[in-house]
């Protein structure tokens, strides 16, 4: 395996993130699924909103690796 250069997005857990998790769980209450999926979606959405430029770099790098 070659050297992998990973970009990590870091952010603090804030009341905004907790509200976002609650909103996603409430929105999907009619379509039950795993709580871990809700949390993952909430964290990804929070990262997209709060760290837009870093998120775009991360996603663009990931898309290039997939193809």
Backbone as JSON, one array per atom type, in Angstrom:
{
  "sequence": "XXXXXXXXXXXXXXXXXXXXXXXXXXXXXXXXXXXXXXXXXXXXXXXXXXXXXXXXXXXXXXXXXXX",
  "N": [[0.82, -1.19, 0.0], [0.46, 2.23, -0.77], [1.43, 5.48, 0.46], [-1.15, 7.1, 2.12], [-2.79, 10.11, 1.94], [-4.71, 11.66, 4.14], [-7.49, 13.75, 4.62], [-8.9, 15.32, 7.32], [-11.89, 16.34, 8.84], [-12.57, 18.43, 11.44], [-14.57, 19.38, 14.2], [-16.28, 21.07, 16.84], [-18.63, 19.64, 19.12], [-21.64, 21.1, 19.26], [-24.48, 23.0, 20.48], [-25.91, 23.48, 18.19], [-25.32, 21.27, 16.57], [-26.46, 19.24, 18.09], [-29.15, 20.01, 17.97], [-29.56, 19.68, 15.26], [-29.26, 16.91, 14.99], [-31.51, 16.1, 16.49], [-33.53, 17.2, 14.85], [-33.22, 15.73, 12.48], [-33.79, 13.15, 13.38], [-36.45, 13.51, 14.19], [-37.63, 14.29, 11.75], [-37.42, 11.94, 10.33], [-38.96, 10.19, 11.69], [-41.19, 8.88, 10.79], [-40.14, 7.1, 9.08], [-38.59, 4.71, 10.21], [-35.21, 4.02, 11.13], [-31.75, 3.2, 11.73], [-30.33, 4.7, 14.67], [-27.67, 5.4, 14.57], [-27.28, 5.93, 11.89], [-28.8, 8.25, 11.61], [-27.27, 9.98, 13.18], [-24.85, 9.99, 11.79], [-25.66, 11.17, 9.37], [-26.46, 13.65, 10.35], [-24.07, 14.7, 11.36], [-22.57, 14.84, 9.0], [-24.1, 16.67, 7.55], [-23.89, 18.89, 9.22], [-21.13, 19.35, 9.04], [-20.96, 20.03, 6.35], [-22.39, 22.44, 6.31], [-21.03, 24.07, 8.17], [-18.34, 23.99, 7.59], [-17.75, 24.58, 4.9], [-15.79, 25.04, 2.77], [-13.71, 23.29, 3.45], [-15.12, 20.92, 3.48], [-15.84, 20.64, 0.78], [-13.32, 20.27, -0.37], [-12.67, 17.84, 0.8], [-14.71, 16.1, -0.15], [-14.32, 16.34, -2.94], [-11.75, 15.27, -3.16], [-12.29, 12.68, -2.29], [-14.09, 11.78, -4.25], [-12.39, 11.71, -6.47], [-10.69, 9.66, -5.71], [-12.41, 7.48, -5.78], [-12.95, 7.09, -8.5]],
  "CA": [[0.0, 0.0, 0.0], [1.18, 3.5, -0.81], [1.08, 6.43, 1.51], [-2.43, 7.74, 1.93], [-2.9, 11.42, 2.58], [-6.1, 11.82, 4.52], [-7.93, 15.04, 5.15], [-9.91, 15.11, 8.34], [-12.67, 17.5, 9.22], [-12.82, 18.42, 12.88], [-15.4, 20.46, 14.7], [-16.76, 20.84, 18.19], [-20.05, 19.32, 19.26], [-22.3, 22.29, 19.78], [-25.93, 22.87, 20.57], [-26.42, 23.42, 16.82], [-25.22, 19.89, 16.11], [-27.46, 18.46, 18.81], [-30.46, 20.37, 17.39], [-29.61, 19.07, 13.93], [-29.53, 15.48, 15.22], [-32.92, 16.0, 16.87], [-34.36, 17.48, 13.68], [-33.16, 14.6, 11.54], [-34.53, 12.03, 13.98], [-37.88, 13.84, 14.13], [-38.05, 14.27, 10.34], [-37.46, 10.57, 9.82], [-39.7, 9.36, 12.64], [-42.15, 8.05, 10.06], [-39.36, 6.09, 8.36], [-37.59, 4.28, 11.2], [-33.92, 3.51, 10.69], [-30.86, 3.15, 12.88], [-29.93, 6.0, 15.22], [-26.31, 5.72, 14.12], [-27.4, 6.55, 10.56], [-29.25, 9.62, 11.84], [-26.13, 10.75, 13.69], [-23.9, 10.15, 10.69], [-26.22, 12.16, 8.46], [-26.44, 14.94, 11.03], [-22.68, 15.17, 11.41], [-22.17, 15.2, 7.64], [-24.8, 17.91, 7.19], [-23.27, 19.95, 10.02], [-19.82, 19.62, 8.45], [-21.18, 20.72, 5.09], [-22.84, 23.81, 6.57], [-20.1, 24.84, 8.99], [-16.97, 23.94, 7.08], [-18.05, 24.38, 3.48], [-14.63, 24.91, 1.88], [-13.0, 22.06, 3.8], [-15.99, 19.81, 3.07], [-15.72, 20.49, -0.67], [-12.0, 19.67, -0.63], [-12.75, 16.45, 1.24], [-15.57, 15.36, -1.09], [-13.66, 16.3, -4.24], [-10.66, 14.3, -3.04], [-12.89, 11.35, -2.18], [-14.63, 11.42, -5.57], [-11.26, 11.38, -7.35], [-10.17, 8.35, -5.3], [-13.38, 6.45, -6.17], [-12.96, 6.82, -9.95]],
  "C": [[0.86, 1.25, 0.0], [0.77, 4.39, 0.36], [-0.24, 7.1, 1.16], [-2.41, 9.08, 2.64], [-4.37, 11.65, 2.86], [-6.36, 13.22, 5.02], [-9.03, 14.75, 6.15], [-10.61, 16.42, 8.65], [-12.92, 17.4, 10.72], [-13.7, 19.6, 13.25], [-15.87, 20.08, 16.1], [-18.23, 20.48, 18.17], [-20.69, 20.53, 19.93], [-23.79, 22.04, 19.89], [-26.55, 22.81, 19.18], [-26.41, 21.99, 16.29], [-26.28, 19.03, 16.79], [-28.86, 18.75, 18.28], [-30.63, 19.7, 16.03], [-29.9, 17.57, 14.04], [-31.0, 15.28, 15.57], [-33.84, 16.2, 15.67], [-34.37, 16.32, 12.71], [-33.94, 13.42, 12.09], [-36.03, 12.29, 13.89], [-38.41, 13.79, 12.71], [-38.23, 12.85, 9.83], [-38.23, 9.63, 10.74], [-40.69, 8.44, 11.93], [-41.45, 6.97, 9.24], [-38.26, 5.59, 9.28], [-36.34, 3.7, 10.55], [-33.01, 3.55, 11.9], [-30.47, 4.54, 13.34], [-28.53, 6.38, 14.76], [-26.34, 6.36, 12.73], [-27.85, 7.99, 10.69], [-28.07, 10.49, 12.26], [-25.11, 11.01, 12.59], [-24.39, 11.22, 9.73], [-26.16, 13.55, 9.07], [-25.04, 15.53, 11.05], [-22.22, 15.6, 10.02], [-22.82, 16.52, 7.22], [-24.2, 19.09, 7.94], [-21.91, 20.33, 9.43], [-19.97, 20.39, 7.15], [-21.52, 22.19, 5.32], [-21.75, 24.65, 7.23], [-18.71, 24.95, 8.41], [-17.0, 23.72, 5.58], [-16.8, 24.17, 2.62], [-13.84, 23.64, 2.18], [-13.8, 20.84, 3.34], [-15.84, 19.56, 1.57], [-14.38, 19.87, -1.05], [-12.04, 18.18, -0.31], [-13.53, 15.62, 0.22], [-14.91, 15.25, -2.45], [-12.51, 15.31, -4.23], [-11.18, 12.88, -3.0], [-13.41, 10.88, -3.53], [-13.52, 11.02, -6.53], [-10.7, 10.0, -7.01], [-11.09, 7.22, -5.77], [-13.28, 6.1, -7.65], [-11.66, 6.28, -10.45]]
}
